[in-house]
């Protein structure tokens, strides 16, 4: 039996899905949840597959998917959603989802995906595969553009951030005021699409940004 957890905030939709799955002799619905937090609690039932909606009231399904994949690597996640959107598809795959199905899909499509991911396979229909490839191409272009939009000084600041330098140390290294550094960081974060220092460091790796070599002098006054 394939043990399935249903996660959707619409009880009527869950009822219909449960009825559908219970008709299949090789599938068993072992739990249901209407929020992300409930879903994470229901993971104690050790489902093989989680059918997960993106739009949950307390946290988005992408976050829940990421948590499930990290904390329960033996469980497979299928995003079952009404969002026919390439960005959601890309986010879902990057979060570790094994499949992405629209709620308008027929019963056989859902059951086939459940059986496939339970065997460790990843499934996407041809339309979603094409959209995913296009989304990855667009993301690559955006990342290449981000590198080109950064000034030499911003790249030096990024290199210093990667070295763990504080705002004061960056200011001393570049002979700037701390306020100027703060302003520069604000602009830099906006260009990179991040909100804080830790995200900027992650973006350096994810976007493969080539940084200049810097030698930070510690302990300067």
Backbone as numpy.savetxt, mean C-alpha at the origin, in Angstrom:
# Nx Ny Nz CAx CAy CAz Cx Cy Cz
-11.21 -27.88 2.76 -12.05 -26.68 2.76 -11.18 -25.43 2.76
-11.60 -24.44 1.99 -10.93 -23.14 1.98 -11.66 -22.23 2.96
-10.94 -21.79 3.99 -11.54 -20.97 5.04 -11.48 -19.50 4.62
-12.64 -18.85 4.61 -12.75 -17.49 4.09 -13.28 -16.53 5.15
-12.66 -15.35 5.22 -13.14 -14.26 6.07 -13.69 -13.17 5.18
-14.93 -12.71 5.45 -15.57 -11.64 4.68 -15.43 -10.32 5.42
-14.92 -9.31 4.74 -14.74 -7.99 5.37 -15.38 -6.94 4.49
-16.53 -6.42 4.94 -17.25 -5.37 4.22 -18.18 -4.69 5.21
-18.31 -3.37 5.11 -19.13 -2.66 6.08 -20.62 -2.69 5.75
-20.99 -3.29 4.62 -22.40 -3.42 4.25 -22.88 -4.83 4.58
-23.71 -4.95 5.61 -24.17 -6.25 6.08 -24.96 -7.00 5.02
-25.76 -6.27 4.23 -26.57 -6.92 3.20 -25.67 -7.56 2.14
-24.60 -6.86 1.77 -23.67 -7.42 0.79 -22.98 -8.66 1.36
-22.58 -8.60 2.65 -21.95 -9.77 3.27 -22.91 -10.96 3.30
-24.19 -10.68 3.59 -25.18 -11.76 3.63 -25.26 -12.47 2.29
-25.33 -11.68 1.21 -25.41 -12.27 -0.12 -24.17 -13.05 -0.49
-23.02 -12.51 -0.11 -21.76 -13.18 -0.41 -21.63 -14.47 0.38
-22.06 -14.43 1.64 -22.01 -15.65 2.46 -22.89 -16.74 1.86
-24.09 -16.36 1.43 -25.01 -17.33 0.80 -24.36 -17.95 -0.43
-23.72 -17.11 -1.23 -23.06 -17.58 -2.44 -21.96 -18.58 -2.12
-21.08 -18.21 -1.20 -19.92 -19.05 -0.90 -20.31 -20.34 -0.20
-21.33 -20.29 0.64 -21.74 -21.48 1.36 -22.34 -22.56 0.46
-22.69 -22.18 -0.77 -23.20 -23.16 -1.72 -22.07 -24.00 -2.33
-20.86 -23.51 -2.18 -19.72 -24.22 -2.75 -19.19 -25.24 -1.74
-19.05 -26.50 -2.12 -18.65 -27.55 -1.17 -17.22 -27.41 -0.66
-16.38 -26.62 -1.33 -14.98 -26.52 -0.91 -14.65 -25.20 -0.24
-15.68 -24.39 0.08 -15.46 -23.08 0.70 -16.28 -22.97 1.97
-15.66 -22.46 3.02 -16.35 -22.27 4.30 -16.10 -20.84 4.80
-17.17 -20.10 5.06 -17.04 -18.76 5.64 -16.86 -18.92 7.15
-15.68 -18.56 7.64 -15.37 -18.77 9.06 -15.52 -17.51 9.90
-15.75 -16.37 9.24 -15.90 -15.14 10.00 -16.30 -13.98 9.11
-16.83 -12.93 9.76 -17.22 -11.72 9.06 -16.81 -10.50 9.88
-16.59 -9.39 9.19 -16.21 -8.16 9.87 -16.73 -6.96 9.07
-17.09 -5.91 9.80 -17.58 -4.70 9.15 -16.61 -3.54 9.24
-15.50 -3.72 9.98 -14.48 -2.68 10.11 -13.09 -3.32 9.98
-12.09 -2.48 9.80 -10.73 -2.97 9.71 -10.28 -3.60 11.02
-10.63 -2.97 12.14 -10.22 -3.49 13.44 -10.84 -4.85 13.70
-12.12 -4.99 13.36 -12.79 -6.29 13.52 -12.12 -7.35 12.64
-11.73 -6.95 11.44 -11.07 -7.88 10.53 -9.79 -8.42 11.13
-8.99 -7.52 11.71 -7.72 -7.94 12.31 -7.96 -8.87 13.50
-9.03 -8.61 14.26 -9.37 -9.49 15.38 -9.81 -10.86 14.89
-10.56 -10.88 13.77 -11.07 -12.14 13.22 -9.97 -13.01 12.64
-8.78 -12.45 12.46 -7.67 -13.24 11.92 -7.27 -14.38 12.84
-7.74 -14.33 14.09 -7.48 -15.44 15.03 -8.14 -16.73 14.55
-9.10 -16.62 13.63 -9.78 -17.80 13.09 -8.99 -18.46 11.97
-7.83 -17.87 11.65 -6.90 -18.43 10.68 -7.54 -18.71 9.31
-8.11 -17.70 8.68 -8.67 -17.91 7.34 -7.56 -18.14 6.32
-7.89 -18.89 5.29 -6.95 -19.07 4.18 -7.00 -17.88 3.23
-8.20 -17.32 3.09 -8.43 -16.20 2.17 -9.29 -15.14 2.85
-8.94 -13.90 2.64 -9.75 -12.78 3.13 -10.30 -12.03 1.92
-11.64 -11.91 1.85 -12.28 -11.06 0.84 -12.46 -9.69 1.49
-11.74 -8.69 0.99 -11.59 -7.42 1.70 -12.03 -6.24 0.85
-12.94 -5.44 1.41 -13.36 -4.21 0.74 -12.35 -3.10 1.05
-12.19 -2.17 0.11 -11.26 -1.05 0.33 -11.90 0.00 1.25
-13.19 0.28 1.05 -13.84 1.36 1.80 -14.40 0.90 3.13
-13.61 0.96 4.19 -14.06 0.59 5.53 -14.16 1.85 6.39
-15.03 1.86 7.40 -15.27 3.10 8.15 -14.13 3.56 9.06
-13.29 2.64 9.54 -12.27 3.04 10.50 -10.87 3.15 9.90
-10.56 2.38 8.88 -9.28 2.46 8.18 -9.50 1.91 6.78
-8.66 2.34 5.83 -8.92 1.84 4.47 -8.40 0.41 4.32
-9.00 -0.27 3.34 -8.67 -1.68 3.14 -7.23 -1.92 2.76
-6.57 -0.91 2.17 -5.16 -1.06 1.81 -4.33 -1.24 3.08
-4.62 -0.44 4.12 -3.92 -0.58 5.40 -4.17 -1.95 6.01
-5.43 -2.38 5.96 -5.78 -3.68 6.54 -5.06 -4.80 5.78
-5.04 -4.70 4.46 -4.34 -5.69 3.64 -2.87 -5.77 4.02
-2.24 -4.62 4.15 -0.81 -4.57 4.49 -0.56 -5.24 5.84
-1.44 -4.99 6.81 -1.30 -5.60 8.14 -1.46 -7.12 8.06
-2.48 -7.56 7.34 -2.74 -9.00 7.26 -1.57 -9.72 6.60
-1.08 -9.17 5.50 0.03 -9.81 4.78 1.28 -9.86 5.64
1.52 -8.79 6.41 2.72 -8.75 7.26 2.62 -9.68 8.46
1.43 -9.72 9.07 1.26 -10.47 10.32 0.79 -11.91 10.11
0.21 -12.18 8.94 -0.31 -13.53 8.66 0.08 -13.92 7.23
1.35 -14.17 7.00 1.83 -14.41 5.62 1.23 -15.65 4.96
0.63 -16.52 5.75 0.02 -17.72 5.17 -1.36 -17.43 4.60
-1.92 -16.26 4.88 -3.26 -15.88 4.41 -3.16 -15.06 3.14
-4.06 -15.31 2.20 -4.12 -14.57 0.95 -5.27 -13.56 1.00
-5.07 -12.41 0.39 -6.07 -11.35 0.41 -6.58 -11.08 -1.01
-7.88 -11.04 -1.14 -8.53 -10.63 -2.39 -9.26 -9.32 -2.13
-8.91 -8.28 -2.86 -9.64 -7.02 -2.75 -10.91 -7.15 -3.57
-12.07 -7.07 -2.91 -13.37 -7.15 -3.57 -14.05 -5.81 -3.36
-14.09 -4.99 -4.41 -14.44 -3.59 -4.23 -15.25 -3.04 -5.39
-15.89 -1.91 -5.16 -16.63 -1.23 -6.22 -15.74 -0.23 -6.96
-14.50 -0.03 -6.48 -13.61 0.99 -7.05 -12.89 0.46 -8.30
-13.36 0.88 -9.46 -12.72 0.50 -10.71 -11.68 1.57 -11.05
-10.58 1.53 -10.31 -9.60 2.62 -10.36 -8.19 2.04 -10.40
-7.37 2.51 -11.35 -6.02 1.97 -11.51 -5.15 2.24 -10.29
-5.33 3.40 -9.63 -4.52 3.70 -8.46 -4.83 2.76 -7.30
-6.13 2.47 -7.09 -6.50 1.52 -6.05 -5.93 0.13 -6.37
-5.99 -0.23 -7.64 -5.43 -1.52 -8.07 -3.94 -1.58 -7.77
-3.22 -0.53 -8.13 -1.78 -0.49 -7.89 -1.47 -0.54 -6.40
-2.20 0.26 -5.61 -1.99 0.27 -4.15 -2.25 -1.10 -3.55
-3.28 -1.78 -4.05 -3.63 -3.11 -3.52 -2.53 -4.12 -3.79
-2.02 -4.13 -5.02 -0.94 -5.06 -5.37 0.31 -4.76 -4.55
0.63 -3.48 -4.39 1.81 -3.11 -3.61 1.64 -3.47 -2.13
0.39 -3.49 -1.66 0.13 -3.86 -0.26 0.17 -5.36 -0.04
0.21 -6.14 -1.15 0.33 -7.58 -1.01 -0.90 -8.38 -1.39
-1.94 -7.72 -1.93 -3.14 -8.45 -2.34 -2.81 -9.41 -3.48
-3.45 -10.56 -3.45 -3.22 -11.58 -4.48 -4.18 -11.46 -5.65
-5.27 -10.72 -5.46 -6.24 -10.54 -6.53 -7.05 -9.28 -6.26
-7.67 -8.77 -7.32 -8.46 -7.54 -7.25 -9.70 -7.76 -8.10
-10.87 -7.79 -7.46 -12.11 -8.11 -8.17 -13.16 -7.04 -7.87
-13.88 -6.64 -8.90 -14.97 -5.69 -8.70 -16.20 -6.42 -8.15
-16.99 -5.71 -7.34 -18.19 -6.31 -6.76 -19.21 -6.70 -7.82
-19.09 -6.12 -8.99 -20.01 -6.47 -10.08 -19.67 -7.81 -10.74
-18.57 -8.43 -10.32 -18.14 -9.70 -10.93 -19.16 -10.80 -10.65
-19.19 -11.80 -11.52 -20.12 -12.91 -11.32 -19.57 -13.89 -10.29
-20.43 -14.80 -9.87 -20.08 -15.74 -8.81 -18.89 -16.60 -9.16
-18.83 -17.06 -10.41 -17.74 -17.96 -10.81 -16.40 -17.25 -10.76
-16.38 -15.96 -11.10 -15.13 -15.19 -11.04 -14.61 -15.12 -9.60
-15.52 -14.85 -8.67 -15.13 -14.77 -7.26 -14.63 -16.12 -6.75
-15.37 -17.18 -7.04 -14.97 -18.51 -6.58 -13.65 -18.95 -7.22
-13.47 -18.66 -8.48 -12.23 -19.03 -9.16 -11.04 -18.33 -8.53
-11.22 -17.04 -8.18 -10.15 -16.29 -7.54 -9.82 -16.85 -6.17
-10.85 -17.21 -5.41 -10.64 -17.79 -4.08 -9.83 -19.08 -4.18
-10.21 -19.93 -5.11 -9.53 -21.22 -5.26 -8.09 -21.03 -5.73
-7.89 -20.06 -6.62 -6.55 -19.83 -7.15 -5.62 -19.27 -6.08
-6.06 -18.25 -5.35 -5.16 -17.64 -4.36 -4.93 -18.58 -3.18
-5.90 -19.44 -2.90 -5.71 -20.42 -1.82 -4.58 -21.39 -2.15
-4.30 -21.56 -3.45 -3.19 -22.40 -3.90 -1.88 -21.62 -4.01
-1.93 -20.34 -3.64 -0.72 -19.52 -3.71 -0.53 -18.79 -5.00
-1.56 -18.79 -5.85 -1.46 -18.11 -7.14 -2.00 -16.68 -7.02
-1.47 -15.79 -7.84 -2.00 -14.43 -7.94 -2.83 -14.35 -9.20
-3.99 -13.70 -9.12 -4.87 -13.64 -10.28 -5.31 -12.21 -10.58
-5.27 -11.86 -11.85 -5.84 -10.61 -12.35 -6.43 -10.90 -13.72
-7.61 -10.36 -13.99 -8.16 -10.55 -15.33 -7.37 -9.71 -16.32
-7.46 -9.99 -17.63 -6.65 -9.27 -18.62 -6.81 -7.76 -18.55
-8.03 -7.29 -18.29 -8.26 -5.83 -18.22 -7.47 -5.23 -17.07
-7.54 -5.86 -15.90 -6.82 -5.34 -14.75 -5.31 -5.44 -14.93
-4.86 -6.49 -15.61 -3.43 -6.64 -15.86 -2.92 -5.48 -16.71
-3.66 -5.14 -17.76 -3.26 -4.03 -18.62 -3.26 -2.71 -17.85
-4.27 -2.51 -17.02 -4.35 -1.26 -16.24 -3.24 -1.19 -15.21
-2.88 -2.35 -14.63 -1.80 -2.37 -13.64 -0.47 -2.01 -14.30
-0.21 -2.57 -15.46 1.03 -2.25 -16.17 1.10 -0.77 -16.52
-0.02 -0.21 -16.93 -0.06 1.21 -17.26 0.18 2.05 -16.01
-0.38 1.63 -14.88 -0.19 2.36 -13.63 1.28 2.32 -13.20
1.94 1.15 -13.38 3.36 1.05 -13.05 4.20 1.92 -13.96
3.84 1.98 -15.24 4.57 2.84 -16.17 4.43 4.31 -15.77
3.20 4.70 -15.41 2.97 6.08 -15.00 3.75 6.41 -13.73
3.77 5.46 -12.79 4.49 5.67 -11.54 5.98 5.83 -11.81
6.52 5.02 -12.71 7.94 5.12 -13.06 8.27 6.47 -13.65
7.37 6.98 -14.49 7.58 8.29 -15.09 7.53 9.39 -14.04
6.59 9.26 -13.09 6.48 10.26 -12.03 7.73 10.26 -11.16
8.26 9.05 -10.88 9.46 8.97 -10.05 10.66 9.56 -10.77
10.75 9.30 -12.06 11.84 9.88 -12.85 11.73 11.38 -12.86
10.48 11.88 -12.93 10.26 13.32 -12.90 10.64 13.93 -11.57
10.39 13.22 -10.49 10.72 13.72 -9.15 12.21 13.95 -9.01
13.02 13.02 -9.52 14.47 13.18 -9.48 14.89 14.43 -10.24
14.30 14.64 -11.42 14.69 15.77 -12.26 14.24 17.10 -11.70
13.21 17.11 -10.87 12.68 18.36 -10.33 13.45 18.86 -9.11
14.32 18.04 -8.55 15.04 18.43 -7.35 16.29 19.24 -7.70
16.52 20.32 -6.95 17.71 21.14 -7.17 18.93 20.46 -6.54
20.12 20.96 -6.87 21.35 20.40 -6.30 21.34 20.53 -4.78
20.88 21.70 -4.28 20.86 21.87 -2.83 19.87 20.92 -2.18
18.71 20.69 -2.83 17.73 19.77 -2.27 18.28 18.35 -2.24
19.06 17.97 -3.23 19.67 16.64 -3.23 20.69 16.51 -2.10
21.44 17.60 -1.84 22.38 17.60 -0.72 21.63 17.47 0.60
20.52 18.21 0.73 19.71 18.13 1.95 19.18 16.70 2.13
18.74 16.08 1.04 18.27 14.70 1.11 19.38 13.76 1.56
20.59 13.99 1.03 21.73 13.16 1.42 22.02 13.31 2.90
21.91 14.53 3.41 22.14 14.78 4.83 21.05 14.13 5.69
19.81 14.20 5.20 18.72 13.52 5.92 18.99 12.03 6.00
19.46 11.46 4.89 19.76 10.04 4.85 20.88 9.67 5.83
21.75 10.65 6.12 22.83 10.44 7.08 22.36 10.62 8.52
21.08 11.02 8.67 20.53 11.22 10.01 20.77 12.59 10.60
21.10 13.56 9.74 21.40 14.90 10.23 20.13 15.61 10.74
20.27 16.37 11.81 19.17 17.19 12.32 19.07 18.46 11.50
18.00 19.22 11.70 17.86 20.49 10.99 19.02 21.42 11.31
19.45 21.43 12.56 20.56 22.29 12.96 21.85 21.88 12.25
22.10 20.57 12.17 23.31 20.09 11.50 23.27 20.39 10.00
22.08 20.27 9.41 21.95 20.63 7.98 22.24 22.11 7.79
21.68 22.93 8.69 21.90 24.38 8.60 23.38 24.72 8.71
24.08 24.10 9.64 25.51 24.37 9.82 26.32 23.88 8.62
25.94 22.73 8.08 26.68 22.18 6.94 26.55 23.08 5.71
25.37 23.66 5.53 25.11 24.48 4.34 25.23 25.98 4.60
25.61 26.33 5.84 25.72 27.75 6.23 24.40 28.48 6.00
23.33 27.86 6.48 21.99 28.44 6.38 21.40 28.59 7.77
20.32 29.34 7.88 19.60 29.40 9.14 18.71 28.17 9.26
18.36 27.81 10.50 17.48 26.66 10.69 16.12 26.90 10.05
15.63 28.14 10.07 14.35 28.45 9.47 14.39 28.23 7.96
15.52 28.60 7.34 15.67 28.37 5.90 15.65 26.88 5.59
16.28 26.10 6.44 16.28 24.65 6.26 14.85 24.11 6.38
14.11 24.60 7.38 12.73 24.15 7.56 11.89 24.48 6.33
12.08 25.69 5.80 11.34 26.10 4.60 11.72 25.23 3.40
13.02 24.94 3.29 13.50 24.12 2.18 12.94 22.69 2.29
12.88 22.17 3.51 12.33 20.83 3.71 10.85 20.78 3.34
10.12 21.84 3.67 8.70 21.90 3.33 8.50 21.81 1.82
9.29 22.55 1.07 9.21 22.52 -0.40 9.64 21.15 -0.92
10.72 20.63 -0.35 11.25 19.33 -0.77 10.23 18.23 -0.56
9.60 18.19 0.62 8.60 17.17 0.90 7.43 17.25 -0.08
7.04 18.47 -0.40 5.93 18.66 -1.33 6.29 18.10 -2.71
7.51 18.35 -3.16 7.95 17.83 -4.45 7.96 16.31 -4.46
8.35 15.71 -3.35 8.48 14.26 -3.28 7.18 13.56 -2.96
6.17 14.34 -2.56 4.90 13.74 -2.21 4.92 13.05 -0.87
5.73 13.56 0.07 5.82 12.98 1.41 5.49 14.07 2.44
5.33 13.66 3.70 4.94 14.61 4.73 5.97 14.76 5.84
6.89 13.82 5.95 7.85 13.89 7.05 9.16 13.24 6.65
10.15 13.39 7.53 11.52 12.95 7.28 11.60 11.45 7.00
10.91 10.65 7.81 11.00 9.19 7.63 10.47 8.78 6.26
9.40 9.43 5.82 8.84 9.11 4.50 9.80 9.53 3.39
10.52 10.63 3.60 11.50 11.08 2.61 12.62 10.06 2.47
13.08 9.51 3.59 14.15 8.50 3.55 13.68 7.26 2.80
12.43 6.85 3.05 11.88 5.69 2.33 11.77 5.99 0.84
11.38 7.22 0.51 11.21 7.60 -0.90 12.54 7.58 -1.64
13.62 7.88 -0.95 14.96 7.85 -1.58 15.22 6.47 -2.16
14.88 5.45 -1.36 15.10 4.07 -1.81 14.08 3.68 -2.86
12.78 3.95 -2.57 11.71 3.52 -3.46 11.82 4.18 -4.84
12.23 5.46 -4.85 12.31 6.21 -6.11 13.70 6.15 -6.73
14.61 5.42 -6.07 15.97 5.25 -6.57 16.63 6.60 -6.89
16.51 7.53 -5.96 17.07 8.87 -6.13 18.58 8.81 -5.89
19.35 9.27 -6.86 20.81 9.26 -6.75 21.28 10.49 -5.98
21.90 10.27 -4.85 22.30 11.36 -3.98 23.80 11.65 -4.08
24.18 12.91 -3.89 25.61 13.25 -3.86 26.23 12.73 -2.56
27.52 12.55 -2.56 28.21 12.11 -1.34 28.45 13.33 -0.45
28.10 13.18 0.80 28.32 14.26 1.76 29.05 13.69 2.98
29.82 14.51 3.63 30.50 14.11 4.86 30.07 15.06 5.96
29.18 14.56 6.81 28.61 15.38 7.87 29.59 15.46 9.04
29.90 16.68 9.47 30.77 16.86 10.63 29.93 16.94 11.89
30.05 15.91 12.70 29.27 15.86 13.94 29.93 16.70 15.01
29.07 17.17 15.93 29.60 17.85 17.11 30.05 19.28 16.85
29.62 19.89 15.74 30.00 21.30 15.49 29.15 22.20 16.35
29.66 23.37 16.65 28.96 24.33 17.50 28.34 25.42 16.64
